[in-house]
Amino acid sequence: MVTGGDPSDDAGASAGSGSMEFSRVRAAHPADAGRIRELQSHLRQPNPDLLEYGLAVGSVRVSVDDDAAIGAAGDAAPTGEVVGYLLPVDAPNRPGVHIAELVVAPARRREGRASELLRAVVHEASGSVTLQAHPDNGAALALYEGLGFSVVDRRRDAYDDGDALVLRLD
């Protein structure tokens, strides 16, 4: 179940040396777990057990703050605060990955973070990438379709408040 408000901005990832760089995206560290759990509260239907599994196996990807903080010595260093995350789940019986959760902190939306997280996972995937979204989440649907995802199914009553659209990128 992928929700997370308005992740529609597409800026941020840059090309360098012939490969994609995702400077604000990294694997989650154990110290990030508390912040990731806080962000999960912004989802339409969070799955805490699945998130704990993703944290345990190291599959969660995070978007980190790229603002600089002035340290005690007067030096500037990236704060690295987690401002979004993506939870990919591998399918044991087929190649590819399903995006189970994607969320960016409300104050950090429209900065290209959701698209960076998605691009990083798509770049790493060995097959198709699937996700689902609420049909009323126009910003998310625009983002996904802009990245090449196509609607392939509609799951009736997948959410407490209605259906889910299933999208896939091959």
C-alpha positions in Angstrom: 0.0 0.0 0.0 1.6 3.1 -1.1 0.5 6.5 0.1 2.1 9.5 1.5 0.4 12.6 0.3 1.8 14.6 -2.5 5.0 13.1 -3.8 4.6 14.6 -7.3 7.7 16.7 -7.7 10.3 15.0 -10.0 13.5 17.0 -9.3 16.6 15.7 -7.6 18.3 12.7 -9.1 21.3 13.6 -11.2 23.3 11.7 -13.8 27.1 11.4 -13.3 29.8 9.3 -14.9 27.2 7.4 -16.9 25.3 6.1 -13.9 22.5 7.5 -11.8 23.5 9.0 -8.5 21.0 9.3 -5.7 22.9 11.4 -3.2 19.9 11.9 -0.8 19.0 8.2 -0.9 20.7 5.5 1.2 20.0 2.2 3.0 18.4 2.7 6.3 20.7 2.4 9.4 19.5 0.9 12.7 19.6 4.4 14.2 17.0 5.6 11.6 14.3 3.2 12.8 12.6 5.5 15.3 12.3 8.3 12.7 11.0 5.8 10.1 8.4 4.6 12.5 7.3 8.2 13.0 7.0 8.8 9.2 4.9 5.6 8.9 2.1 7.4 10.7 1.5 9.5 7.6 0.4 6.4 5.6 -3.2 5.6 4.8 -2.8 2.0 6.1 0.6 1.4 7.7 1.9 -2.1 8.2 4.2 -2.0 11.3 5.1 -5.7 11.1 6.2 -5.5 7.5 8.2 -2.4 8.3 9.9 -4.2 11.1 10.8 -7.0 8.8 12.2 -4.6 6.2 14.3 -2.9 8.8 15.6 -6.2 10.1 16.6 -7.5 6.6 18.0 -4.1 5.5 15.7 -3.5 2.6 14.4 0.0 3.6 15.7 3.0 1.7 15.6 6.5 3.1 15.7 10.0 1.8 17.9 12.2 4.0 18.0 15.9 4.6 20.5 17.6 2.5 20.6 20.8 4.5 23.8 21.7 6.4 24.0 22.0 10.1 26.7 24.1 11.8 28.5 22.0 14.3 30.1 23.1 17.6 33.4 23.6 15.8 31.8 25.8 13.2 32.0 23.2 10.4 29.1 22.5 8.1 28.0 18.9 7.8 24.9 17.3 6.3 22.4 16.5 9.1 21.3 13.3 7.5 17.9 13.5 9.1 15.5 10.9 7.5 12.7 12.8 5.8 11.2 9.9 3.8 11.4 6.2 3.2 10.5 3.4 0.8 9.9 -0.2 1.8 10.5 -2.6 -1.0 9.5 -6.3 -0.7 10.9 -9.0 -2.9 8.6 -11.6 -4.2 10.1 -15.0 -3.4 8.5 -16.8 -6.4 9.3 -14.3 -9.1 11.9 -11.6 -10.1 11.0 -8.0 -9.2 10.0 -6.0 -6.2 6.8 -4.6 -4.7 6.8 -1.2 -3.1 4.9 -1.8 0.1 5.3 1.7 1.6 6.5 5.1 0.4 6.2 8.3 2.5 7.8 11.7 2.6 7.4 14.0 5.6 4.7 16.6 4.7 7.0 19.5 5.1 9.5 17.9 2.7 7.2 17.0 -0.2 7.5 18.4 -3.7 11.3 18.3 -3.4 11.8 15.2 -5.7 12.3 12.8 -2.8 9.7 10.2 -3.7 10.9 10.1 -7.2 14.5 9.7 -6.0 13.5 6.8 -3.8 11.6 5.1 -6.6 14.4 5.6 -9.1 16.9 4.1 -6.7 14.8 1.0 -6.2 13.9 0.7 -9.9 17.6 0.9 -10.7 18.4 -2.0 -8.3 15.4 -4.2 -9.3 16.0 -7.4 -11.2 12.5 -7.4 -12.7 9.2 -5.5 -12.7 8.4 -3.1 -9.9 4.8 -2.9 -8.6 3.0 -0.7 -6.2 -0.5 0.3 -5.3 -2.1 3.7 -4.7 -5.5 5.1 -3.8 -7.4 6.2 -7.0 -8.0 9.6 -5.4 -4.3 10.3 -4.8 -3.8 12.2 -8.1 -0.4 13.6 -7.2 1.0 10.1 -6.5 -0.5 8.7 -9.6 0.9 11.5 -11.7 4.4 10.8 -10.2 4.2 7.0 -10.9 2.9 7.4 -14.4 5.5 10.1 -15.1 8.2 7.5 -14.1 6.7 5.0 -16.5 4.4 3.0 -14.3 1.1 1.8 -15.8 -2.1 0.8 -14.1 -2.6 -2.9 -14.5 -5.3 -3.8 -12.0 -7.8 -2.5 -9.5 -8.2 -4.2 -6.2 -11.6 -3.7 -4.8 -11.8 -2.6 -1.1 -8.0 -2.9 -0.6 -8.1 0.1 1.6 -10.5 0.8 4.5 -11.9 3.7 2.5 -12.0 2.1 -1.0 -10.1 0.5 -3.9 -6.5 0.5 -4.8 -4.9 0.8 -8.2 -2.1 -1.6 -8.9 0.7 0.0 -11.1 3.7 -1.8 -12.7 6.9 -0.8 -14.3 8.6 -3.4 -16.5 
